[in-house]
Amino acid sequence: MPSNVVALDSSILIEHFRTKNKDNSLLSHLISKYEELCISPLVLYEILVGQTESPVFDSNAVLDKLTLLPFGEADVTRAAEIRRTLKKKNKLIDHLDILIAAGAIVHDVPLATLNRKHFEHIEGLILVDDEGSLP
């Protein structure tokens, strides 16, 4: 993947959908800063499951602008390794978060999230900071 690409966790999208002033959302900042934004199919799943029948936002307008990362055996294998490591450290997180992190690692893209606590113990995962910058 190019160096100007970042993967999004669902928390980034949810914050954007819920905020009244979209220009102040981290997603808006990331759009202006990065050439390409992508999501795991699992993030898409989380967003679609969370939608109500009459959403107050047009999620499709946002989702259509995002690249969907491939998801396959390498992602699942890496996720299993991550889960074993986190379990040994007594730092387990939700399965979907593990799979999302694994996808970012496998596809060599940093992950933007508002839930850093969920992801900070995953070795090899690069997290975008709260300002949208890389470490």
C-alpha positions in Angstrom: 0.0 0.0 0.0 1.2 3.6 -0.6 2.5 5.5 2.3 -0.4 8.0 2.1 -3.1 5.5 3.0 -4.8 4.9 6.4 -7.3 2.4 7.5 -10.3 3.5 9.6 -11.8 1.8 12.6 -15.6 2.1 12.9 -15.2 4.7 15.7 -13.9 7.2 13.2 -17.0 6.8 11.0 -19.4 6.8 14.0 -18.0 10.0 15.3 -18.4 11.6 11.9 -21.9 10.4 11.5 -22.9 11.6 15.0 -21.3 15.0 15.0 -23.3 18.1 13.8 -20.3 20.0 12.4 -18.8 17.4 10.0 -15.7 19.6 9.4 -14.7 19.1 13.0 -14.7 15.3 12.8 -11.4 13.3 12.7 -12.7 11.7 9.4 -12.8 15.2 7.7 -9.3 15.9 8.9 -8.1 12.5 7.6 -9.7 13.1 4.2 -7.8 16.3 3.8 -4.5 14.7 5.0 -4.4 11.3 3.3 -4.6 10.3 -0.3 -6.7 7.2 0.4 -8.8 6.0 3.2 -9.8 2.3 3.5 -11.8 0.1 5.8 -11.9 -3.6 6.6 -15.1 -5.5 5.5 -15.5 -5.9 9.3 -15.8 -2.2 9.8 -18.4 -2.0 7.0 -20.2 -4.8 8.9 -20.1 -2.9 12.1 -21.5 0.3 10.5 -24.2 -1.5 8.6 -25.3 -3.4 11.7 -25.5 -0.2 13.7 -27.6 1.7 11.2 -31.2 2.3 12.0 -34.0 1.9 9.5 -34.2 5.7 9.1 -30.6 7.0 9.7 -30.1 10.7 10.3 -27.0 10.5 8.0 -26.3 9.3 4.6 -23.6 6.7 5.4 -23.5 5.5 1.8 -22.1 8.9 0.6 -19.2 8.4 3.0 -18.8 4.6 2.6 -18.7 4.9 -1.2 -15.5 7.1 -1.0 -13.6 4.4 1.0 -11.5 1.6 -0.4 -12.5 -1.8 0.9 -9.4 -3.8 2.0 -9.3 -7.5 0.9 -9.9 -9.9 3.7 -8.6 -13.5 3.5 -6.5 -16.2 5.0 -3.5 -14.1 5.9 -5.7 -11.7 7.9 -7.3 -14.6 9.8 -4.0 -16.2 10.5 -2.5 -13.0 11.8 -5.6 -12.4 13.9 -5.2 -15.8 15.5 -1.6 -14.9 16.4 -2.6 -11.6 17.8 -5.4 -13.2 19.9 -3.0 -15.7 21.4 -0.5 -13.0 22.2 -3.1 -10.8 23.9 -4.5 -13.7 25.8 -1.0 -14.5 27.2 -0.7 -10.8 28.3 -4.3 -10.9 29.7 -5.1 -8.0 27.4 -7.9 -9.6 25.2 -10.1 -7.3 23.2 -13.2 -7.9 21.0 -12.7 -10.4 18.2 -13.7 -7.9 15.5 -11.1 -5.4 16.8 -8.5 -8.1 16.6 -9.5 -8.9 13.0 -9.5 -5.2 12.0 -6.0 -4.8 13.5 -4.8 -7.9 11.7 -6.0 -6.5 8.4 -4.2 -3.3 8.9 -1.0 -5.1 9.7 -1.3 -7.6 6.8 -2.0 -4.7 4.3 0.7 -2.5 5.9 -1.5 0.5 6.6 -1.7 2.5 9.8 -5.1 2.4 11.7 -7.0 5.5 12.8 -9.2 4.9 15.8 -10.8 6.8 18.6 -10.5 3.7 20.8 -6.7 3.5 21.1 -7.1 1.5 24.3 -8.6 -1.4 22.3 -5.5 -1.5 20.0 -2.5 -0.2 21.8 -1.2 -3.7 22.9 -1.1 -5.1 19.4 2.5 -5.6 18.3 3.2 -4.4 14.7 0.1 -2.2 14.5 0.8 1.5 13.7 -1.9 3.8 15.2 -2.6 7.2 13.8 -2.7 9.8 16.7 -5.7 11.9 17.6 -4.6 14.6 15.3 -4.5 12.2 12.3 -0.6 12.0 12.2 1.6 9.0 12.2 4.1 8.5 15.1 
